[in-house]
Amino acid sequence: MCLAVPLKITSIDGMDAVGEKDGVRRKIRIDLLKDPKVGEYVIVHAGFAIERLNEEQALLDLEAAREVEDALRELYS
């Protein structure tokens, strides 16, 4: 199963970009978005930014992901 994750765009070079979540950076492609900007939040699936998110929704999604990660960590520790 693959999940789409919210990342914040931190740099752009052509159709390549870097997205960040909790200090972890990864290369992403931005081909599918019209005029993406540094600082925007995007949903990334399989390395491609597929949709923009407003900041409020992105922060809510990131917090929910952290809660799930914490619960799993607690369950398996």
N, CA, C and O atoms as a GROMACS GRO file, in nm:
protein
  308
    1MET      N    1   0.084  -0.117   0.000
    1MET     CA    2   0.000   0.000   0.000
    1MET      C    3   0.089   0.123   0.000
    1MET      O    4   0.187   0.130   0.074
    2CYS      N    5   0.055   0.218  -0.080
    2CYS     CA    6   0.129   0.344  -0.086
    2CYS      C    7   0.043   0.455  -0.028
    2CYS      O    8  -0.079   0.455  -0.044
    3LEU      N    9   0.107   0.546   0.040
    3LEU     CA   10   0.038   0.661   0.097
    3LEU      C   11   0.090   0.788   0.035
    3LEU      O   12   0.208   0.799   0.002
    4ALA      N   13   0.003   0.884   0.019
    4ALA     CA   14   0.045   1.017  -0.022
    4ALA      C   15   0.073   1.096   0.106
    4ALA      O   16  -0.002   1.086   0.203
    5VAL      N   17   0.180   1.172   0.105
    5VAL     CA   18   0.219   1.247   0.225
    5VAL      C   19   0.231   1.395   0.194
    5VAL      O   20   0.270   1.432   0.083
    6PRO      N   21   0.198   1.480   0.291
    6PRO     CA   22   0.216   1.624   0.270
    6PRO      C   23   0.362   1.663   0.295
    6PRO      O   24   0.422   1.623   0.395
    7LEU      N   25   0.416   1.740   0.205
    7LEU     CA   26   0.551   1.794   0.218
    7LEU      C   27   0.548   1.942   0.186
    7LEU      O   28   0.463   1.989   0.110
    8LYS      N   29   0.641   2.016   0.244
    8LYS     CA   30   0.656   2.159   0.213
    8LYS      C   31   0.769   2.173   0.113
    8LYS      O   32   0.879   2.121   0.135
    9ILE      N   33   0.744   2.243   0.004
    9ILE     CA   34   0.848   2.264  -0.098
    9ILE      C   35   0.952   2.361  -0.042
    9ILE      O   36   0.920   2.472  -0.001
   10THR      N   37   1.078   2.316  -0.041
   10THR     CA   38   1.185   2.401   0.011
   10THR      C   39   1.276   2.456  -0.098
   10THR      O   40   1.344   2.556  -0.077
   11SER      N   41   1.279   2.391  -0.214
   11SER     CA   42   1.356   2.444  -0.327
   11SER      C   43   1.302   2.385  -0.456
   11SER      O   44   1.244   2.277  -0.458
   12ILE      N   45   1.323   2.460  -0.565
   12ILE     CA   46   1.276   2.418  -0.696
   12ILE      C   47   1.389   2.440  -0.797
   12ILE      O   48   1.455   2.543  -0.797
   13ASP      N   49   1.410   2.338  -0.884
   13ASP     CA   50   1.507   2.346  -0.992
   13ASP      C   51   1.443   2.282  -1.115
   13ASP      O   52   1.450   2.160  -1.133
   14GLY      N   53   1.381   2.363  -1.197
   14GLY     CA   54   1.308   2.310  -1.312
   14GLY      C   55   1.186   2.233  -1.264
   14GLY      O   56   1.102   2.288  -1.193
   15MET      N   57   1.177   2.105  -1.304
   15MET     CA   58   1.067   2.020  -1.260
   15MET      C   59   1.105   1.935  -1.140
   15MET      O   60   1.026   1.854  -1.093
   16ASP      N   61   1.227   1.952  -1.091
   16ASP     CA   62   1.272   1.885  -0.969
   16ASP      C   63   1.256   1.981  -0.852
   16ASP      O   64   1.275   2.102  -0.865
   17ALA      N   65   1.220   1.926  -0.738
   17ALA     CA   66   1.206   2.007  -0.618
   17ALA      C   67   1.250   1.924  -0.498
   17ALA      O   68   1.273   1.804  -0.508
   18VAL      N   69   1.261   1.992  -0.386
   18VAL     CA   70   1.286   1.924  -0.259
   18VAL      C   71   1.168   1.955  -0.170
   18VAL      O   72   1.128   2.070  -0.154
   19GLY      N   73   1.113   1.849  -0.110
   19GLY     CA   74   1.004   1.862  -0.014
   19GLY      C   75   1.052   1.818   0.122
   19GLY      O   76   1.139   1.731   0.133
   20GLU      N   77   0.996   1.876   0.228
   20GLU     CA   78   1.041   1.847   0.363
   20GLU      C   79   0.923   1.817   0.456
   20GLU      O   80   0.817   1.879   0.448
   21LYS      N   81   0.946   1.720   0.545
   21LYS     CA   82   0.850   1.687   0.651
   21LYS      C   83   0.932   1.653   0.775
   21LYS      O   84   1.012   1.559   0.773
   22ASP      N   85   0.913   1.727   0.881
   22ASP     CA   86   0.980   1.701   1.008
   22ASP      C   87   1.132   1.692   0.992
   22ASP      O   88   1.196   1.607   1.055
   23GLY      N   89   1.189   1.777   0.910
   23GLY     CA   90   1.334   1.780   0.894
   23GLY      C   91   1.388   1.679   0.794
   23GLY      O   92   1.508   1.682   0.763
   24VAL      N   93   1.304   1.592   0.743
   24VAL     CA   94   1.346   1.494   0.643
   24VAL      C   95   1.314   1.550   0.505
   24VAL      O   96   1.201   1.590   0.477
   25ARG      N   97   1.416   1.554   0.420
   25ARG     CA   98   1.400   1.609   0.286
   25ARG      C   99   1.404   1.498   0.184
   25ARG      O  100   1.476   1.400   0.199
   26ARG      N  101   1.325   1.516   0.078
   26ARG     CA  102   1.331   1.421  -0.031
   26ARG      C  103   1.306   1.490  -0.164
   26ARG      O  104   1.234   1.590  -0.173
   27LYS      N  105   1.368   1.434  -0.266
   27LYS     CA  106   1.349   1.488  -0.400
   27LYS      C  107   1.210   1.451  -0.449
   27LYS      O  108   1.164   1.339  -0.429
   28ILE      N  109   1.145   1.547  -0.512
   28ILE     CA  110   1.013   1.523  -0.569
   28ILE      C  111   1.007   1.586  -0.708
   28ILE      O  112   1.088   1.673  -0.741
   29ARG      N  113   0.912   1.541  -0.786
   29ARG     CA  114   0.886   1.600  -0.917
   29ARG      C  115   0.760   1.685  -0.906
   29ARG      O  116   0.666   1.650  -0.835
   30ILE      N  117   0.761   1.797  -0.977
   30ILE     CA  118   0.648   1.889  -0.969
   30ILE      C  119   0.580   1.910  -1.105
   30ILE      O  120   0.510   2.008  -1.126
   31ASP      N  121   0.602   1.815  -1.197
   31ASP     CA  122   0.547   1.823  -1.332
   31ASP      C  123   0.395   1.841  -1.335
   31ASP      O  124   0.342   1.906  -1.425
   32LEU      N  125   0.326   1.785  -1.238
   32LEU     CA  126   0.180   1.780  -1.241
   32LEU      C  127   0.113   1.905  -1.184
   32LEU      O  128  -0.010   1.917  -1.188
   33LEU      N  129   0.192   1.997  -1.132
   33LEU     CA  130   0.136   2.119  -1.073
   33LEU      C  131   0.164   2.238  -1.162
   33LEU      O  132   0.270   2.248  -1.225
   34LYS      N  133   0.068   2.329  -1.167
   34LYS     CA  134   0.088   2.453  -1.242
   34LYS      C  135   0.152   2.557  -1.150
   34LYS      O  136   0.094   2.593  -1.047
   35ASP      N  137   0.268   2.604  -1.186
   35ASP     CA  138   0.337   2.713  -1.118
   35ASP      C  139   0.356   2.692  -0.967
   35ASP      O  140   0.312   2.776  -0.887
   36PRO      N  141   0.419   2.582  -0.927
   36PRO     CA  142   0.443   2.560  -0.783
   36PRO      C  143   0.544   2.660  -0.728
   36PRO      O  144   0.628   2.711  -0.802
   37LYS      N  145   0.534   2.688  -0.600
   37LYS     CA  146   0.620   2.788  -0.536
   37LYS      C  147   0.686   2.729  -0.410
   37LYS      O  148   0.628   2.644  -0.342
   38VAL      N  149   0.806   2.776  -0.382
   38VAL     CA  150   0.874   2.741  -0.258
   38VAL      C  151   0.786   2.789  -0.143
   38VAL      O  152   0.732   2.900  -0.146
   39GLY      N  153   0.771   2.705  -0.041
   39GLY     CA  154   0.689   2.738   0.075
   39GLY      C  155   0.550   2.678   0.070
   39GLY      O  156   0.482   2.672   0.173
   40GLU      N  157   0.506   2.632  -0.047
   40GLU     CA  158   0.374   2.569  -0.058
   40GLU      C  159   0.380   2.426  -0.006
   40GLU      O  160   0.484   2.360  -0.012
   41TYR      N  161   0.268   2.380   0.046
   41TYR     CA  162   0.254   2.241   0.085
   41TYR      C  163   0.188   2.165  -0.028
   41TYR      O  164   0.096   2.214  -0.094
   42VAL      N  165   0.238   2.044  -0.052
   42VAL     CA  166   0.184   1.960  -0.158
   42VAL      C  167   0.167   1.818  -0.106
   42VAL      O  168   0.234   1.776  -0.012
   43ILE      N  169   0.076   1.745  -0.169
   43ILE     CA  170   0.060   1.603  -0.143
   43ILE      C  171   0.152   1.531  -0.242
   43ILE      O  172   0.146   1.557  -0.362
   44VAL      N  173   0.235   1.440  -0.191
   44VAL     CA  174   0.331   1.369  -0.275
   44VAL      C  175   0.298   1.220  -0.272
   44VAL      O  176   0.282   1.160  -0.166
   45HIS      N  177   0.289   1.162  -0.391
   45HIS     CA  178   0.265   1.019  -0.405
   45HIS      C  179   0.364   0.965  -0.508
   45HIS      O  180   0.372   1.016  -0.620
   46ALA      N  181   0.437   0.862  -0.470
   46ALA     CA  182   0.534   0.797  -0.559
   46ALA      C  183   0.635   0.897  -0.616
   46ALA      O  184   0.679   0.885  -0.730
   47GLY      N  185   0.670   0.997  -0.535
   47GLY     CA  186   0.771   1.093  -0.576
   47GLY      C  187   0.720   1.212  -0.656
   47GLY      O  188   0.797   1.300  -0.694
   48PHE      N  189   0.589   1.216  -0.682
   48PHE     CA  190   0.530   1.325  -0.759
   48PHE      C  191   0.436   1.407  -0.673
   48PHE      O  192   0.351   1.353  -0.603
   49ALA      N  193   0.452   1.539  -0.678
   49ALA     CA  194   0.356   1.629  -0.614
   49ALA      C  195   0.229   1.624  -0.698
   49ALA      O  196   0.232   1.656  -0.817
   50ILE      N  197   0.119   1.584  -0.636
   50ILE     CA  198  -0.004   1.564  -0.714
   50ILE      C  199  -0.112   1.667  -0.684
   50ILE      O  200  -0.210   1.679  -0.758
   51GLU      N  201  -0.095   1.742  -0.574
   51GLU     CA  202  -0.198   1.839  -0.538
   51GLU      C  203  -0.142   1.937  -0.435
   51GLU      O  204  -0.058   1.901  -0.352
   52ARG      N  205  -0.188   2.061  -0.442
   52ARG     CA  206  -0.153   2.160  -0.339
   52ARG      C  207  -0.243   2.141  -0.217
   52ARG      O  208  -0.356   2.093  -0.228
   53LEU      N  209  -0.190   2.181  -0.102
   53LEU     CA  210  -0.268   2.185   0.021
   53LEU      C  211  -0.254   2.323   0.081
   53LEU      O  212  -0.147   2.384   0.073
   54ASN      N  213  -0.362   2.374   0.140
   54ASN     CA  214  -0.343   2.499   0.212
   54ASN      C  215  -0.268   2.466   0.341
   54ASN      O  216  -0.270   2.352   0.387
   55GLU      N  217  -0.203   2.564   0.398
   55GLU     CA  218  -0.116   2.541   0.513
   55GLU      C  219  -0.193   2.482   0.632
   55GLU      O  220  -0.142   2.393   0.699
   56GLU      N  221  -0.313   2.531   0.657
   56GLU     CA  222  -0.391   2.481   0.770
   56GLU      C  223  -0.417   2.331   0.756
   56GLU      O  224  -0.397   2.255   0.852
   57GLN      N  225  -0.461   2.288   0.639
   57GLN     CA  226  -0.488   2.145   0.618
   57GLN      C  227  -0.360   2.063   0.625
   57GLN      O  228  -0.358   1.954   0.682
   58ALA      N  229  -0.252   2.114   0.568
   58ALA     CA  230  -0.125   2.043   0.571
   58ALA      C  231  -0.078   2.022   0.714
   58ALA      O  232  -0.033   1.912   0.749
   59LEU      N  233  -0.088   2.124   0.797
   59LEU     CA  234  -0.045   2.111   0.937
   59LEU      C  235  -0.132   2.012   1.014
   59LEU      O  236  -0.083   1.937   1.098
   60LEU      N  237  -0.263   2.012   0.985
   60LEU     CA  238  -0.352   1.914   1.048
   60LEU      C  239  -0.316   1.772   1.005
   60LEU      O  240  -0.313   1.681   1.088
   61ASP      N  241  -0.288   1.753   0.876
   61ASP     CA  242  -0.250   1.621   0.825
   61ASP      C  243  -0.118   1.574   0.884
   61ASP      O  244  -0.104   1.457   0.919
   62LEU      N  245  -0.022   1.665   0.895
   62LEU     CA  246   0.108   1.630   0.952
   62LEU      C  247   0.094   1.591   1.099
   62LEU      O  248   0.159   1.497   1.145
   63GLU      N  249   0.011   1.662   1.172
   63GLU     CA  250  -0.010   1.629   1.314
   63GLU      C  251  -0.077   1.492   1.327
   63GLU      O  252  -0.040   1.414   1.415
   64ALA      N  253  -0.173   1.463   1.243
   64ALA     CA  254  -0.239   1.333   1.246
   64ALA      C  255  -0.138   1.222   1.215
   64ALA      O  256  -0.141   1.117   1.278
   65ALA      N  257  -0.051   1.244   1.119
   65ALA     CA  258   0.052   1.144   1.086
   65ALA      C  259   0.145   1.122   1.205
   65ALA      O  260   0.184   1.009   1.232
   66ARG      N  261   0.182   1.229   1.274
   66ARG     CA  262   0.268   1.216   1.393
   66ARG      C  263   0.199   1.134   1.502
   66ARG      O  264   0.262   1.052   1.568
   67GLU      N  265   0.070   1.157   1.521
   67GLU     CA  266  -0.005   1.082   1.622
   67GLU      C  267  -0.006   0.933   1.588
   67GLU      O  268   0.011   0.849   1.677
   68VAL      N  269  -0.024   0.899   1.462
   68VAL     CA  270  -0.022   0.758   1.421
   68VAL      C  271   0.118   0.700   1.443
   68VAL      O  272   0.132   0.590   1.496
   69GLU      N  273   0.222   0.773   1.402
   69GLU     CA  274   0.359   0.726   1.421
   69GLU      C  275   0.389   0.703   1.568
   69GLU      O  276   0.451   0.603   1.604
   70ASP      N  277   0.347   0.795   1.654
   70ASP     CA  278   0.370   0.781   1.799
   70ASP      C  279   0.297   0.660   1.854
   70ASP      O  280   0.352   0.585   1.935
   71ALA      N  281   0.173   0.639   1.811
   71ALA     CA  282   0.096   0.525   1.860
   71ALA      C  283   0.160   0.393   1.815
   71ALA      O  284   0.166   0.298   1.892
   72LEU      N  285   0.208   0.388   1.693
   72LEU     CA  286   0.273   0.267   1.644
   72LEU      C  287   0.406   0.242   1.718
   72LEU      O  288   0.439   0.128   1.752
   73ARG      N  289   0.479   0.348   1.741
   73ARG     CA  290   0.605   0.337   1.814
   73ARG      C  291   0.579   0.282   1.954
   73ARG      O  292   0.651   0.195   2.002
   74GLU      N  293   0.476   0.334   2.020
   74GLU     CA  294   0.441   0.289   2.155
   74GLU      C  295   0.395   0.143   2.154
   74GLU      O  296   0.429   0.065   2.244
   75LEU      N  297   0.316   0.107   2.054
   75LEU     CA  298   0.264  -0.028   2.042
   75LEU      C  299   0.375  -0.131   2.023
   75LEU      O  300   0.369  -0.241   2.078
   76TYR      N  301   0.476  -0.095   1.944
   76TYR     CA  302   0.582  -0.190   1.909
   76TYR      C  303   0.711  -0.172   1.988
   76TYR      O  304   0.813  -0.231   1.953
   77SER      N  305   0.708  -0.092   2.094
   77SER     CA  306   0.831  -0.075   2.173
   77SER      C  307   0.824  -0.154   2.302
   77SER      O  308   0.919  -0.152   2.381
   0.00000   0.00000   0.00000
